[in-house]
Amino acid sequence: MVFLQQSTGVVMDRGYGVGRRVLPSLVTVVVALVFAIAMQAQPIRPEVPKLSLTGREGGYNTSYYPDGRLWVPAAVGNQPRYILVPVFIKNCWVTAGGYQAQPIYSIRFKFQYDSSAFRAVGVQTRGPVYSGTHPNVRVDGFDEPTIADGWQISWDDARDTLYQTYYNFIPVTNNRLRGRRVNVVMQSSTPLPLTGDPSIQDCNAFDFRPLCYIKLEVKGRPGYLESDVSPLAIPPDSIYYNTLDVVHESPFPGDVNYPVPGLANMDRYLAGIRYQRTGFEPAVVNDIDLGMIYAHIYTPGRFEFLPQPTGLDPNEIAVENVNNGDSLFAITRIVYLDPVLQGQTQARVRINVRLKPDGVRAKNVIVESDQPWLLFQGVAAGGGTFKQLNPTGVVRRATIGYIDRSILGPQGIGFPDAVNNNIPQNADPLLNLDIICDPNAVGFDDPNIQNPNEFAGKYEGYITFRSQDVEISPVRLKVTFLYIRVPDETYNGVSTVWAPRGIEIKIRNSAPVPQQARLLFGTGLRATINADSLFGEFPYDTPPNDAQFFARFFPINATDGSQDNGLGDYTGIFASRDIRNVFDDTTIVYRVRFSAGGALNYPIVITWDPRSFPDGAQLFLRDIEGGQTFAVNMREATLNQDGTRSYTIRDASITAFDIEYTPARAVRQMTSDKGWNLVSLPVRPSDDLYSVVFPNLQGVTPIKFSQDIYQQDERLKVGVGYFVRFPNPDTTVISGVLVKQINSRLFPVRVYDGWNTVGALSVPVSIDRITFEPATQGGTPPIRVPLTFVYEYQTNRGYRAVSELTPGKGYWIKVRGQGFYNVSAPTTRGSSSVDDPGAVLAAAAQLTIRDAAQREGLLYLGEGRIAAEAGQYELPPLPPHGMFDVRFGSNTLVASDVNPIVRVQGAHYPLTLRVAKSTGAYTALDATTGAVLGHLLPGGSLTVSDPNVTAIRLLRQTPQEIGYDVTVTPNPVERAAQVRVSVPETQHATVALYNALGQEVVRIFDGVLTPGQTSVEFNVEALPAGTYLVKVSSGTYTAVQRVTVVR
């Protein structure tokens, strides 16, 4: 293979040539001119490629080796450890200066090592690549290709007694007897790439780039013979490019620019560090020559995190070594975010990452989070150079070239560096890691949650640290993120000194230098009496020191220790916070204990801003004896100039007080029709007098039904249904406490055997949420009948069966037995398991009764299967006198017999009766006198004008029994036929013949028919043969007879 030749074209048999002039003089001049121009944009002449283990001419690449040495962690236990040693190359073998450089297609070299320290296991062309400088070396990739990636590589490993014998000034030790060499042969069909820009005129500007990696298994350990400081070398015995041995042969023999290199001119083909000790250097500095690097083997370290717990502050930010196993760590304090009070969009805490013990390093560190909301960033702390991650922003995954502890820097075991230059000057700084919890990434993939407050809660995630150079990897750091739910109460003013959410109080003593504590209380969804981390609360582990000033909430009936030691605040903004359930239906008591720090520090001044009180809320400040010493309406206490109010405690024996909070009132709007309505309280009002709740009622006190009797009630109760009367359509706004549950403890509603009027909650619920409690302890609870629905009253329709309770409406239920009415709202809205009665009755035959005021009652006729179920549709008792109501005489919605009686109450006459979806006809009678009122045919109607008729019996008949009939003779017919029509009374009628397309072809009769039978003849001779329909229409009655025309 021709390796290189001069531009004159003279080629020698060893693959290198020497130039000689062979061209005419004119050509020579032209060529010289061309070369002169070319030299302005090219190196002066080609250089033989150089190999290096340090990656730099006359020194080392600090991105790979910050102190010029290779620091290698020893293997631990039975787990093998491997390292990759990069072999660098600088290739400036470029045609220039009258020299023609032929492409390089093969390379051969040796790599020497100490067999007591390492064992060769392979050669590869992919590995990590670094950039940057101390302390911020970046890993640009963990599996990046070298310039020889894709080349065919063969290698062998054998003993080499020439190990360390090529360097005159380096003493030969018994390491030579442990020497081995890896012989590497590389070939390719594509030439070796250049490592720089050929347009640059100086080969010194070309880079050293990784050619390949020697993979070694680490066998040595610290203190084992001399293998803990082990030279690695590319020996200057034979380095081949194609067939040229660049150690012993010149590429251009006889050319003064290319003398035979030999050992004296190693810098022609090798690069790196050359340093000979003078005897005054620290022991860490070794004799070294080109093509070498020292590997220092050390016991691997472990990851360590700061700060560590002190146990002095329960709210401190520290990192706990879980079980002291060095594999799992946890931030001891919850990382919290109160988005309103803190005014931040993300939560941050800062920790430090380092290694332990001294004298260790971890390369190729990967830091990664397992949650989208868990982020981190390397940041500065205290100024100066700081450790950065790659990438440098807020990320979930990043890398770092190395973390070093006490190898680098003036106090490090590796200082000074390999060439005694005292580099780097500074030790590797701690990795200051800001851990960032972003609530915007919590639940980001749930499109059903629109309110960010719904993401409030506690979340756990892990940040993982990995490196092959540490003893334990991976290491996980547990992070608990608390996205605090804000209280419901909202500040209604403009202020920078009062909490924007919740109700804040400030407690101040009268010490020479006054001390103050801020406390926060209020209500919120899912809050409890115990410490709720959801709302930023935690229970103190120890009681406060009464000799020092403090103020804390102490929940009276808590069960988690906070009743003894008090509640804390994760945010640190408040000395204590106490948030309770927003659906608490009774007055909430917040107990505060305090110490003035001594009797001389009285009086104690308690201050608050009423603008943080919800409209309608009642707040009282009392002593803990129920107000025997003081009881203050917090809306009416001493007014301060800034609009706040305060109360002063002067008695040094008082060290506690209660805040009694009747929660913020809910607002519900009720729409009522003109006339009678069946209603209930949608909230618990502050004043339950009916005239206050419903100021527009028409004269009549609300009426409830209990113990088989209507009763008037001036004081309205939650959970009870009342009939009320409005003179006009009305919209009522009622403020009060939300009602989420009705039971014997909160709102006792007694039900008795039979029918009762009951109320609903503040939210819609299915009737399957209705249960009952026994009247006495150990008794049997009542049973609701029927189980499938309850009744509401509609002003213009009367009673209607429903399967859901709507806020503000009253209902009729029937029970067997006595007890207490129970109904509760589910924690989540779901579908009812009860069948809708409207769907059950949709297919039944219907009887509608409409009065002159357009009020309409709907009953169901007992036809088919529905008749057998009539007993399940028993209606409540008749509403009070004058209220519109229609029902069957059996007090049911569905007729229980064939000839039912319909009862009507409170109607305006005339009445219109209609039958739909029925297969039969009915004769209507006055149930009192027996007089015939008329006939009801399917789809027809009947008018009743006499207001004395309040009970109507319906006699079920066929149309023929009533007197309607139609026949056609003869049938089939050829020429003429007769239609015989019978009607029970004088009325207008039409008789027509229709074809199969529904088109009228002959109008047979159009006139008045008298009672009895009427015959009409018609002729079909002009009609084609086929099937026709004779249709008789008389009033609401319609009959059809099929007739066949033949020929």
Secondary structure, DSSP 8 states (H G I E B T S, - for coil): ----EETT----TTS-------S-HHHHHHHHHHHHHHHTTS-SS----EEESSSSTTS--TTT-TTSSEEEE--BTTB--EEEEEEEEE-----BTTEE-----EEEEEEEEETTTEEEEEEESEEEEEES-TT--EEEEEEEE-TTTT-EEEEEEEE-TTTT-S-TTS---GGGGGEEEEEEEEE-SS----SS-TTSS-GGGS--EEEEEEEEEE---TTSTTTTEEEEE--TT--EETTEETTT--SSTT-TTS---TGGGGGGTEES--B---S-S-TT---B-TTEEEEEEE---EEEEES---SS-TT---EEEGGG-SSEEEESS-EEE-TTTT--SSEEEEEEEEEESSSEEEEEEEEEESSTTEEEEE---SSS-----BS-SSBSEEEEEEEEESSSSTTSTT-S-TTSS--SSS----EEEEEEE-GGGTTTT-TT---GGGG-EEEEEEEEEE-TTSSS-SEEEEEEEEE----S-B--S--SSS-SBSEEEEEE--SSS--EEEEEEEEETT--SS--GGGTEEE-SS---TTS-EEEE--TT-SSSHHHH-EEETTSSSSEEEEEETT--S-EEEEEEEE-SSGGG--EEEEE-GGGS-TT-EEEEE-TTTSSS-EEETTSSEE-TTS-EEEEE--TT--EEEEEEE---EEEEEEE-SEEEEE--SEEES--BHHHH-TT--S---EEEETTEEEE-SB--TTB-EEEEESS-EEEEEEEEE--EE-TTTS--EE-SEEEEE---SS-EEGGGEEEEESSTT----EESSSS-EEEEETTTEEEEESEE-TTB-EEEEEES-EEEEEE--SS----SS--HHHHHTTS-EEEEE-TTS-EEEEE---GGGGGGGGGGB-----STTS-EEEETTSBSB--SSS-EEEEES--SSEEEEEES-SSEEEEEETTT--EEEEE-TT-EEEE--TT--EEEEEEE-HHHHT-EEEEESSSBSSEEEEEEEESS-EEEEEEEE-TTS-EEEEEEEEEE-SEEEEEEEE-TTS-SEEEEEEEEETTEEEEEEEEE--
